Amino acid sequence: MYRVRSSTVFVLAVVVLTFLASFVQVSARIHTLPIHDDDRRFIALSTFGFYRGGLLEVEIMDFYLPPNSLHETHGLLLEKSIFDEGNPYIDSQQEICPIESPNIFELRKNLAVFRFNFSKKLVTINCSDTMEPFYLFKNMDDFKNNQNDIEDDTITSCVNKTLPILNGTQPDNFNIKFVVYVKTKLNEGLYNLYYHNCPNYAMMPKSKQSFTVTISESNADGNYLSAGDMPLPSLYFSMSIIYFFTGIMWIYFLYRSTYPVYKIHYLMALLVFLKAATLFFHGLNFHFIQVKGQHIATWAFVYYAIHLLKGSVLFITIVLIGTGMTFVKHVLSDKDKNIFMIVIPLQVLANIAYAIIQESEEGDMQHNAWLDLFLLVDFMCCAAILFPILWSIRHLQEASQTDGKAAINLRKLKLFQQFYVMLVSYIYFTRILIYMLRMTVPFHLLWLNEFSRETATFIFFVMTGYKFRPTIANPYFQVASDVDDDDTDIVISHFGSGVNNRSRKKANNTGEIAEDEIMLVESSS
């Protein structure tokens, strides 16, 4: 087996974990996003699913605006939807600032517009009819003081409401606070909050803004998880237990097996336990977000470290199975080594990008860049691991037509073809269909996205283990005389000459001992 020097692996692991530790922050549903000299037209600040009783608290601190720019139009747009459809109005109307559009409520329903009037130090709020009743307050104290009015439904309108703009800590800085309360079932939904810099909708951006926005989102009973994320802690903990006991069963099966057990079988067991640990710490993070609004940095660091290791082991295992490593040959060819040299660094990069995406704010300027990088690298990894299987399939097709072991090679060919179909289906489902599912289910059922992904992963693990389990019926263990890329040959000798003879005695129904069976194993020169 191709080996990387342990010192290199150790140094790489230390560098990666140190990098992860540098950006693991305590940020979740109580989150803060600093904006500095940002000239984007709009910034997606937050997305959250609210049930009845949900609270959205927004605080914009030190919004800098020079005196000669007080006439500029800035503001927030809060849109409610049932599905995670993004904001098609923003995507299709880049030349028009939604806050300044006179027919905004005709084009988009379930919308509230917060327009900042800095010259009068007021925020003017208007909303569509479908957003009624819209409960809006200056701050949390104002919300608590008006509990009776809320219950009596005396606060129902959001048309032409105003909120004060306060002075910031520095001259020319402003502070804005407000609280949105979702009281009725009519207002339940997935809320998207956007900041709009209207001067930059011109041909040339001319306004760079700096401010800090703090957002706190929660549902009833102090649950800080979005409506579609509430079942996730239980889901991750349950799947962790399932994977753990599956790993125990696999180890027990390997221990009791009377057939050849190879190192890759134990690598499969390690992968299952790493998956169980990843899910456990992922569920732990979501639990702390649920009760505190923030995860614990230590557990988040552990989760990302194990997740990185799990991802690398997963792709290594798939590549080893695809090349027939250990089962059929014991030395990787040059092409196989090149695949490892590509896949392992890409997997490390993909996991770093994933961690940064999870820890960065949605409105962060670098968030989308890291997301694009993650999708690209993940796609490249998925494509790369298919090549060893295709090479093995092609080789077996040629061998089945040229040598005297056609039946054995055809059985191996069928097994590789099945594994290829399984892998392609798994990649297609978890990388493409999952995102389509996310856009079609209601906001409170978004947890089905993760449930489908974890279920598909578990089925893929179980089927792979079943196909390549230690058993004499497995075509992987049949004697073959094919040659793989001139890198391997068959060595059949005795104990002292590197032969791997395995003697297995069987007892028949009468208690008699059958004669020894010699297992002939291919090795490589």
C-alpha positions in Angstrom: 0.0 0.0 0.0 1.2 3.5 -0.8 2.2 5.2 2.4 2.7 8.8 3.2 5.4 9.5 5.8 3.8 9.9 9.3 5.7 13.1 10.0 4.2 14.7 6.9 0.7 13.6 7.9 1.3 14.9 11.5 2.5 18.3 10.3 -0.5 18.6 7.9 -2.9 17.7 10.7 -1.5 20.2 13.1 -1.6 23.0 10.4 -5.2 22.2 9.5 -6.4 22.0 13.1 -4.6 25.2 14.0 -6.3 26.9 11.0 -9.7 25.6 12.1 -9.1 26.8 15.7 -8.4 30.3 14.3 -11.9 30.8 12.9 -14.1 28.7 15.1 -16.2 31.4 16.8 -19.2 31.4 19.0 -21.8 32.4 16.4 -25.2 30.9 15.7 -28.7 32.3 16.0 -27.4 35.2 18.1 -24.9 36.5 15.6 -23.0 39.6 14.8 -21.8 40.7 11.4 -19.4 43.6 11.0 -19.5 45.5 7.7 -16.6 47.7 6.7 -16.4 49.8 3.5 -18.8 47.5 1.8 -20.1 48.7 -1.6 -22.5 45.8 -2.4 -26.0 46.6 -3.6 -27.6 44.3 -1.1 -26.4 42.0 1.7 -28.3 38.9 2.8 -28.2 39.3 6.6 -30.2 36.3 7.8 -32.7 33.5 7.0 -34.8 32.0 9.8 -38.0 30.0 10.0 -40.4 31.4 12.6 -43.3 29.7 14.2 -46.0 31.5 16.2 -44.4 33.3 19.1 -41.1 33.8 17.3 -39.0 36.9 17.9 -36.6 38.7 15.6 -34.4 41.3 17.2 -32.2 43.5 15.0 -29.7 46.1 16.2 -27.6 48.2 13.7 -24.7 49.9 15.5 -22.6 52.8 14.3 -24.0 53.1 10.8 -21.6 55.7 9.3 -23.0 58.3 7.0 -21.3 61.7 6.2 -23.5 64.8 6.5 -23.5 65.4 2.8 -25.0 61.9 2.2 -28.0 62.2 4.6 -30.3 62.2 1.5 -29.2 58.8 0.4 -31.7 55.9 0.6 -30.7 53.0 2.7 -32.9 50.4 4.4 -33.9 46.8 5.1 -36.2 44.4 3.4 -37.9 41.6 5.3 -39.6 39.0 3.2 -41.6 36.0 4.3 -41.9 32.8 2.2 -43.1 29.2 2.7 -40.3 27.6 0.7 -36.6 28.2 0.6 -36.8 30.0 -2.8 -34.3 32.7 -2.1 -35.4 36.1 -3.4 -36.2 36.1 -7.1 -37.1 39.8 -7.0 -33.6 40.7 -6.0 -32.1 38.3 -8.5 -34.1 39.6 -11.4 -34.3 43.4 -10.6 -30.7 44.3 -10.1 -31.1 47.7 -11.7 -33.9 48.9 -9.3 -33.5 49.3 -5.6 -36.5 47.5 -4.1 -36.8 50.1 -1.3 -37.3 52.9 -3.9 -39.6 50.9 -6.2 -43.1 52.4 -6.2 -44.8 49.1 -7.0 -42.7 46.8 -4.7 -45.8 45.4 -3.0 -47.4 44.5 -6.4 -44.4 42.6 -7.5 -43.7 40.8 -4.2 -46.1 39.7 -1.5 -45.4 39.1 2.2 -43.0 42.0 2.3 -42.0 44.7 4.8 -39.8 47.6 3.9 -37.7 49.6 6.5 -36.6 52.8 4.9 -34.0 54.9 6.7 -34.6 58.6 6.8 -31.4 60.0 8.3 -32.3 63.6 7.9 -35.3 63.2 10.1 -33.8 60.4 12.1 -36.7 58.1 11.5 -37.2 54.6 10.1 -40.4 54.4 8.0 -42.0 50.9 7.8 -44.5 49.8 5.2 -45.7 46.3 4.4 -48.0 44.3 2.2 -51.5 43.5 3.3 -50.6 39.8 3.7 -48.1 40.7 6.4 -50.9 42.0 8.7 -50.9 41.9 11.6 -47.3 42.9 11.9 -46.0 43.4 15.4 -43.1 45.9 15.6 -41.4 47.4 18.6 -38.5 49.7 19.3 -36.6 47.2 21.5 -37.2 44.3 23.8 -38.2 46.6 26.7 -40.9 48.1 24.5 -42.1 44.6 23.5 -42.4 43.5 27.1 -44.2 46.7 28.1 -46.8 46.1 25.4 -47.7 42.5 26.2 -51.3 43.5 27.1 -51.8 45.4 23.8 -50.4 42.4 21.9 -52.9 40.1 23.5 -55.8 42.5 22.9 -54.7 42.9 19.2 -54.6 46.7 19.4 -51.2 46.7 17.6 -52.0 45.4 14.2 -50.8 47.7 11.5 -47.3 48.2 10.0 -48.4 50.8 7.4 -46.5 54.1 7.8 -45.1 53.1 11.2 -42.0 54.9 12.3 -39.1 54.1 14.6 -36.4 56.5 15.9 -32.8 56.6 14.6 -30.5 57.2 17.5 -27.0 58.8 17.6 -24.1 56.4 17.5 -20.9 56.4 19.6 -19.2 58.7 17.1 -20.3 61.8 15.2 -22.1 60.9 11.9 -22.8 57.4 13.3 -26.4 56.2 13.8 -28.0 53.3 15.7 -31.2 51.5 14.8 -33.1 48.9 16.8 -36.4 47.1 16.4 -38.1 43.9 17.4 -40.5 41.9 15.2 -43.0 39.5 16.9 -44.7 36.7 15.1 -48.0 36.2 17.0 -50.4 34.6 14.6 -50.2 31.4 12.6 -50.8 33.6 9.5 -47.3 35.1 9.9 -45.4 31.8 10.3 -42.8 31.3 7.6 -39.2 31.6 6.5 -38.1 35.2 6.9 -35.2 36.6 4.8 -33.7 39.9 6.0 -31.7 42.0 3.5 -29.9 45.3 3.7 -30.1 47.5 0.6 -27.6 50.3 -0.4 -29.7 52.1 -3.0 -27.1 54.5 -4.3 -25.1 51.5 -5.5 -27.9 50.4 -7.8 -26.6 53.0 -10.2 -24.1 52.0 -13.0 -21.1 52.8 -10.8 -21.1 52.0 -7.0 -20.6 55.2 -5.1 -21.5 54.4 -1.5 -19.4 52.4 0.9 -21.0 51.6 4.2 -19.6 50.6 7.5 -21.7 49.3 10.4 -22.2 46.3 12.7 -25.5 44.4 12.8 -26.5 42.1 15.6 -29.4 39.7 15.0 -31.1 37.5 17.6 -33.7 35.0 16.3 -35.8 32.6 18.4 -39.0 30.7 18.4 -41.4 30.1 21.3 -40.1 28.9 24.7 -36.6 30.3 24.0 -35.8 27.8 21.2 -33.1 29.4 19.0 -33.3 26.9 16.2 -35.1 27.8 13.0 -38.4 26.0 12.5 -36.9 23.6 9.9 -33.9 22.8 12.2 -35.7 21.9 15.4 -35.7 18.1 14.8 -32.0 18.1 13.9 -30.4 17.5 17.4 -32.6 14.4 17.8 -31.9 13.3 14.3 -28.1 13.6 14.6 -28.1 11.8 18.0 -30.3 9.0 16.7 -28.2 8.5 13.6 -25.0 8.5 15.8 -26.4 5.7 17.9 -27.4 3.7 14.8 -23.9 4.1 13.3 -22.2 3.2 16.5 -24.1 -0.1 16.9 -23.6 -0.8 13.2 -19.9 -0.4 13.8 -20.1 -2.8 16.7 -21.9 -5.4 14.6 -19.3 -5.0 11.8 -16.4 -5.6 14.2 -18.2 -8.6 15.7 -18.8 -10.0 12.2 -15.1 -9.6 11.3 -14.1 -11.2 14.6 -16.3 -14.2 14.0 -15.5 -14.5 10.3 -13.7 -17.7 9.2 -12.8 -16.1 5.8 -10.0 -13.7 5.0 -10.3 -10.4 6.8 -8.2 -7.6 5.3 -7.0 -4.2 6.6 -9.6 -2.4 4.5 -12.3 -4.1 6.4 -11.0 -2.5 9.6 -10.7 0.8 7.7 -14.4 0.5 7.0 -15.1 0.0 10.7 -13.0 3.1 11.5 -15.1 5.0 9.0 -18.3 4.0 10.6 -17.2 5.0 14.1 -15.9 8.3 12.8 -19.2 8.9 11.2 -20.9 8.2 14.5 -18.6 10.6 16.4 -19.2 13.3 13.7 -23.0 13.0 14.1 -22.8 13.0 17.9 -20.8 16.3 18.0 -22.9 17.8 15.3 -26.0 17.1 17.3 -24.2 18.5 20.4 -23.6 21.8 18.6 -27.2 22.1 17.5 -28.3 21.3 21.1 -26.3 24.2 22.5 -27.6 26.5 19.7 -31.1 25.4 20.6 -30.9 26.3 24.3 -28.3 29.1 24.3 -28.4 30.6 20.8 -24.7 29.9 20.4 -22.6 26.7 20.1 -19.6 26.0 22.4 -16.4 26.7 20.5 -14.6 23.7 22.0 -17.2 21.2 20.8 -17.4 22.9 17.5 -13.6 22.5 17.1 -13.8 18.8 17.9 -16.7 18.4 15.4 -14.8 20.0 12.6 -11.6 18.1 13.3 -13.5 14.7 13.3 -15.5 15.8 10.3 -12.3 16.5 8.4 -10.8 13.1 9.4 -14.1 11.3 8.5 -14.2 12.9 5.0 -10.6 11.9 4.2 -11.1 8.3 5.4 -14.4 8.1 3.4 -12.7 9.0 0.1 -9.6 6.9 0.9 -11.8 3.9 1.5 -13.8 4.4 -1.7 -10.6 4.8 -3.8 -9.0 1.7 -2.2 -12.1 -0.4 -2.9 -12.3 1.0 -6.4 -8.7 0.0 -7.2 -9.1 -3.5 -5.7 -6.5 -2.7 -3.1 -5.8 -5.5 -0.6 -8.5 -7.7 -2.0 -6.8 -8.2 -5.4 -3.5 -6.5 -5.2 -1.2 -5.2 -2.5 0.7 -2.4 -4.3 -0.9 0.7 -5.8 -0.1 1.5 -9.4 1.2 5.0 -10.4 -2.3 6.0 -11.6 -3.8 5.0 -8.2 -1.1 7.0 -6.3 -1.9 10.0 -8.4 -5.6 9.8 -7.5 -4.6 9.8 -3.8 -2.3 12.8 -4.3 -5.3 14.6 -5.8 -8.1 13.5 -3.6 -6.6 13.8 -0.1 -5.5 17.5 -0.5 -8.8 18.4 -2.1 -10.7 16.7 0.7 -8.7 18.7 3.3 -9.5 21.9 1.4 -13.2 21.0 1.0 -13.5 20.4 4.8 -11.8 23.7 5.6 -14.1 25.5 3.2 -17.1 23.7 4.8 -16.1 24.8 8.3 -15.6 28.4 7.2 -19.0 28.4 5.5 -20.6 27.0 8.7 -18.9 29.6 11.0 -19.1 32.7 8.8 -22.2 34.8 8.6 -24.5 34.6 5.6 -23.9 38.3 4.8 -20.1 38.0 5.0 -18.4 39.1 1.8 -16.3 35.9 1.7 -19.1 33.5 2.5 -20.3 33.0 -1.1 -16.7 32.7 -2.3 -16.0 29.9 0.1 -19.3 28.3 -0.8 -18.4 28.3 -4.5 -15.0 26.9 -3.7 -16.5 24.1 -1.5 -19.0 23.0 -4.3 -16.2 23.0 -6.9 -13.7 21.0 -4.8 -16.4 18.6 -3.6 -17.4 18.0 -7.2 -13.8 17.4 -8.2 -13.3 14.9 -5.4 -16.5 13.0 -6.4 -15.4 12.9 -10.0 -11.8 11.8 -9.2 -12.9 8.8 -7.1 -14.9 7.4 -10.0 -11.8 6.9 -12.2 -10.2 3.9 -10.3 -13.5 2.1 -10.6 -13.8 2.8 -14.3 -10.2 1.6 -14.8 -10.9 -1.6 -12.9 -14.1 -2.1 -15.0 -12.2 -1.6 -18.2 -9.4 -3.9 -17.1 -11.8 -6.7 -16.1 -13.7 -6.4 -19.4 -10.5 -6.9 -21.3 -9.3 -9.7 -19.0 -12.6 -11.6 -19.3 -12.0 -11.8 -23.1 -8.4 -12.8 -23.1 -7.5 -15.2 -20.3 -8.8 -18.5 -19.1 -10.6 -17.1 -16.0 -13.5 -15.5 -17.8 -16.2 -16.6 -15.4 -14.3 -15.3 -12.3 -13.5 -12.0 -14.1 -17.1 -11.6 -15.2 -18.3 -11.9 -11.6 -15.7 -9.4 -10.5 -16.8 -7.1 -13.3 -20.4 -7.3 -12.2 -19.4 -6.4 -8.6 -17.4 -3.4 -9.8 -20.3 -2.3 -12.0 -22.7 -2.5 -9.1 -20.4 -0.5 -6.9 -20.0 2.1 -9.6 -23.8 2.5 -9.9 -24.1 2.7 -6.1 -21.4 5.4 -5.9 -22.8 7.5 -8.7 -26.3 7.2 -7.3 -25.0 8.3 -3.8 -23.1 11.3 -5.2 -26.1 12.4 -7.4 -28.6 12.1 -4.6 -26.5 13.8 -1.8 -25.1 16.5 -4.1 -27.9 17.4 -6.4 -31.3 16.0 -5.5 -30.9 17.1 -1.9 -30.7 20.7 -3.0 -33.8 20.3 -5.2 -35.6 18.8 -2.2 -34.7 21.8 -0.1 -36.5 24.1 -2.5 -39.7 22.1 -2.7 -40.5 21.3 1.0 -42.2 23.8 3.3 -40.0 25.8 5.7 -40.8 23.7 8.7 -39.9 20.4 6.9 -36.4 21.5 5.9 -35.0 18.9 8.3 -36.1 16.3 5.7 -33.1 17.5 3.7 -30.6 16.3 6.3 -32.7 13.2 7.1 -32.6 12.2 3.4 -28.9 12.8 3.2 -28.1 10.8 6.3 -30.4 8.0 5.3 -28.8 7.8 1.8 -25.3 7.7 3.4 -26.3 4.9 5.8 -27.8 2.8 3.0 -24.6 3.4 0.9 -22.4 2.3 3.9 -24.5 -0.8 4.5 -24.6 -1.9 0.9 -20.9 -1.3 0.4 -20.1 -3.4 3.5 -22.5 -6.2 2.3 -20.9 -6.3 -1.2 -17.4 -6.4 0.1 -17.8 -8.4 3.3 -15.4 -11.3 4.1 -17.0 -14.3 2.4 -15.8 -17.1 0.1 -18.7 -16.3 -2.3 -17.4 -12.8 -2.9 -15.8 -12.7 -6.4 -13.1 -10.5 -5.0 -11.7 -13.6 -3.3 -11.7 -15.8 -6.4 -8.3 -16.8 -7.9 -7.6 -14.7 -11.0 -4.7 -14.6 -13.5 -5.2 -11.1 -14.8 -2.5 -8.4 -14.8 -3.3 -4.9 -13.7 -1.4 -2.3 -15.9 1.7 -4.5 -15.8 2.2 -3.6 -12.2 1.0 -6.8 -10.6 1.5 -10.5 -11.2 0.5 -13.7 -9.4 2.8 -15.3 -7.0 2.0 -18.8 -5.9 4.6 -20.3 -3.6 4.9 -21.9 -0.1 5.0 -20.5 3.4 8.7 -19.5 3.3 8.4 -17.8 -0.1 5.8 -15.1 0.7 2.8 -17.3 0.1 -0.3 -16.4 2.1 -1.8 -19.8 2.9 -4.8 -19.9 5.0 -5.9 -23.2 6.3 -9.5 -23.6 7.3 -11.1 -26.7 8.7 -14.8 -27.4 8.4 -16.9 -29.7 10.4 -19.6 -31.6 8.6 -22.9 -32.7 10.1 -21.4 -35.9 11.4 -18.6 -34.0 13.2 -15.9 -35.1 10.8 -13.2 -32.7 9.8 -12.9 -31.9 6.1 -9.6 -31.5 4.5 -7.7 -28.2 4.5 -8.5 -25.7 1.9 -5.7 -23.5 0.6 -6.6 -19.9 -0.2 -4.5 -18.6 -3.1 -4.1 -14.9 -2.9 -2.7 -12.6 -5.5 0.2 -10.4 -4.5 2.2 -7.9 -6.3 5.8 -7.8 -7.3 
